[in-house]
Amino acid sequence: MKIGVIGGGAWGTALAQVAARSGDPVLLWAREPEVVASINQTHENSRFLAGIALPRSIRATGALADLAGCDALLVVAPAQHVRAVLAETPVATTPLVLCAKGIEAGTQLLVGEVAQQLYPDAPIAVLSGPTFAHEVAAGQPTAVTLACADAALGAALADRLASPSFRPYASTDVIGAEIGGAVKNVLAIACGVVEGAGLGQNARAALIARGFAEMTRFGLARGARAETLSGLSGLGDLVLTCSSTSSRNFSLGVGLGQGKRAADLLADRLTVAEGAFTAPVLQAAAAEAGVDMPVVDAVCALLDGRDVAAVVGALLARPLRRE
C-alpha cells in the first residue's frame, strides 16, 4: 500500500517516517519549496523537524497532482486549510486518513465531514491520539486510535502503519475520534493559562477533569461513543497536551496566563495552535446543541482579550452543582 502524506510540517513528516518504516516508498506533499528541497536533498525536514534523519524511501513533492498514484492519503494539513488543499488533490475513491484536529469555521463541520462533503465516494478514517511529532519520529513508544467505519479497511490501514514503536488501536467511531482531538486542543489552552497564571497543580487537575466532562457532553450530543472519548483519542490526548510545553496549544495558554495578547502570541508562531481557531467554532456549536461548556467559554473570552483574573473569577463563581 503506497502512502501519500498531505502536509510537510512536523506531524506530517513524522507520519511519513512511520509509514516508511515498512521499507515501502512514501510521497509527502509540502507547500514550502524549501521543505521539499530539504527532504529530497538532505533527507531531513530542517524547518519543522530538525535533527531527525529521514529514510530515502520518503520523497517530497510540491505538486498535489503527484499523489494520484497513492493507495491511501494521510491528510495532515491544518484543519482550517483541509478543504482548500483537498479540493486541489486527486482523490476520487482513494481512502483518506484525517490526521488534523479541529472544526471548520463557518460550517462547524469536523474535518472528516469536510472530506466526505468533497469526496463522497472516498472512504474516511481518522488517526488521533496522544502524539508529539518529535517523539513519534524518533521511534519512541506511541499508541493511537485509528477509526474507520469500514472495519476491514481500518484494519488494513492499521497494519500498514503499525511498527514496534507505533501501535494503532482500531475503532469504528470516526466522530468520537475527531471530537476528542478537536476539543482537547481548546482545553489544553485552558491548562496552559493555569500554568502561566501560577494557579497551581490542583487547579490544573480539576480543569482536566471538568474539561473532560465537557468533551464527553459535546461528543455524546454529536453522536460519539463514550468509550472512544475515554480512550486514546480523547482522554489520552487530553492528558498529554494539558501537561507539556511541547504542546502548541498549552504554550499558547501559558502566554495568555502571563497576560500576553493572543494576536501577538499567534503571530509569533511557526506552527499552528489549532485550539485558537477551534475555540469560537466549538463554542457556537455547543450553544446550538444546548451543551454547557464553561471552560471553552472561558478560553474564548481570553482569546478575545479579557483579563485573566476576571475570567478565572467568573469561572469559579459559577453556582455549585452535582458532579
NORCOR-V689479 format. One record per backbone hydrogen bond with DSSP energy under -0.5 kcal/mol. CO is the residue of the C=O (numbers start at 1). NH is the residue of the N-H. If there is no record, write none. Layout:
CO:NH ; CO:NH
This chain:
1:3 ; 2:71 ; 2:72 ; 3:27 ; 4:74 ; 5:7 ; 5:29 ; 6:76 ; 9:13 ; 10:14 ; 11:15 ; 12:16 ; 13:17 ; 14:18 ; 15:19 ; 16:20 ; 17:21 ; 18:21 ; 19:22 ; 20:23 ; 25:3 ; 26:28 ; 26:59 ; 27:5 ; 28:61 ; 29:7 ; 31:33 ; 32:35 ; 32:36 ; 33:37 ; 34:38 ; 35:39 ; 36:40 ; 37:41 ; 38:42 ; 38:43 ; 38:44 ; 39:43 ; 43:54 ; 44:46 ; 45:49 ; 49:52 ; 51:53 ; 55:58 ; 57:26 ; 57:59 ; 59:28 ; 61:30 ; 62:64 ; 63:66 ; 64:67 ; 65:68 ; 66:69 ; 67:70 ; 71:95 ; 72:4 ; 73:75 ; 73:97 ; 74:6 ; 74:76 ; 75:99 ; 75:100 ; 78:81 ; 78:82 ; 79:82 ; 81:85 ; 82:86 ; 83:87 ; 84:88 ; 85:88 ; 86:89 ; 89:91 ; 91:93 ; 91:94 ; 93:123 ; 95:73 ; 95:97 ; 96:98 ; 96:125 ; 97:75 ; 98:127 ; 100:102 ; 102:111 ; 104:108 ; 105:107 ; 109:104 ; 110:114 ; 111:115 ; 112:116 ; 113:117 ; 114:118 ; 115:119 ; 119:122 ; 121:123 ; 123:96 ; 124:149 ; 125:98 ; 126:128 ; 126:147 ; 128:145 ; 129:131 ; 131:133 ; 132:135 ; 132:136 ; 133:137 ; 134:138 ; 135:140 ; 136:139 ; 142:167 ; 144:169 ; 145:128 ; 145:147 ; 146:171 ; 147:126 ; 149:151 ; 150:154 ; 151:155 ; 152:156 ; 153:157 ; 154:158 ; 155:159 ; 156:160 ; 157:161 ; 158:162 ; 163:166 ; 165:142 ; 166:163 ; 166:168 ; 167:144 ; 169:146 ; 171:148 ; 172:174 ; 173:177 ; 174:178 ; 175:179 ; 176:180 ; 177:181 ; 178:182 ; 179:183 ; 180:184 ; 181:185 ; 182:186 ; 183:186 ; 183:187 ; 184:188 ; 185:189 ; 186:190 ; 187:191 ; 188:192 ; 189:193 ; 190:194 ; 191:195 ; 192:196 ; 193:197 ; 194:199 ; 195:198 ; 200:204 ; 201:205 ; 202:206 ; 203:207 ; 204:208 ; 205:209 ; 206:210 ; 207:211 ; 208:212 ; 209:213 ; 210:214 ; 211:215 ; 212:216 ; 213:217 ; 214:218 ; 215:219 ; 216:220 ; 217:221 ; 218:222 ; 219:222 ; 219:224 ; 220:223 ; 225:228 ; 225:229 ; 226:230 ; 228:231 ; 229:235 ; 231:234 ; 231:236 ; 232:237 ; 234:238 ; 235:239 ; 236:240 ; 237:241 ; 238:242 ; 240:243 ; 244:247 ; 247:251 ; 248:252 ; 249:253 ; 250:254 ; 251:255 ; 252:256 ; 253:257 ; 254:258 ; 255:260 ; 256:259 ; 261:265 ; 262:266 ; 263:267 ; 264:268 ; 266:269 ; 272:274 ; 273:276 ; 273:277 ; 274:277 ; 274:278 ; 275:279 ; 277:281 ; 278:282 ; 279:283 ; 280:284 ; 281:285 ; 282:286 ; 283:287 ; 284:288 ; 285:289 ; 286:290 ; 286:291 ; 287:290 ; 291:293 ; 293:297 ; 294:298 ; 295:299 ; 296:300 ; 297:301 ; 298:302 ; 299:303 ; 300:304 ; 301:306 ; 302:305 ; 307:311 ; 308:312 ; 309:313 ; 310:314 ; 311:315 ; 312:316 ; 313:317 ; 315:318
